Each structure stands twice: as structure tokens, then as C-alpha cells.
Amino acid sequence: MRLTIIPSDSTIYVDSVVHSDLDLSFIPTDIHALQWYDSYGEIEFASVFDGTKTTKQANEIIQALPDWAQQAAALVETE
């Protein structure tokens, strides 16, 4: 399964099918996006401005979907 989650857009893409206007407020606020490629993925973190500079944590390679991503994927299964 190819999965993309973009919380700021309230959108989830599953195998090129777009699911939008979803309530993804349960996803941690530091997440910009999640990209999943069948058996591994990548978490992209949001940039943070601290008043003087903008920083961004490096992307994290993952081997399993986090609980919040599984919860998000379950939303589109119920549509």
C-alpha cells in the first residue's frame, strides 16, 4: 500500500486515491507528512520557528506505521 498523510491539508492519499477534509487533529503537531511505501516509510517533520531562526528535524525512516498513522489509515477505510 502506498500511503501519504498530510495533516495540515487534512488529506490522506491511499494508492493515488485522495481522501480530504478529514479530522487529523490527533496527529502530533510536529508532523508535516508521512510517506509509506508498502513495507517502509518516512516521517517528514514540520519546520519550527523559535523567534530567531527556523529549524527542522531530519526525516525519520520507519519500518512500521506509528499508531497515529494506523489510526489515520483506518479513517479512510470507514469512508
PyMOL commands that set and color helices and strands:
alter all, ss='L'
color gray80, all
select helices_A, chain A and resi 7-9+67-77
alter helices_A, ss='H'
color red, helices_A
select strands_A, chain A and resi 2-6+11-14+17-19+31-37+41-45+47-49+54-56+60-62
alter strands_A, ss='S'
color yellow, strands_A
deselect
rebuild
show_as cartoon
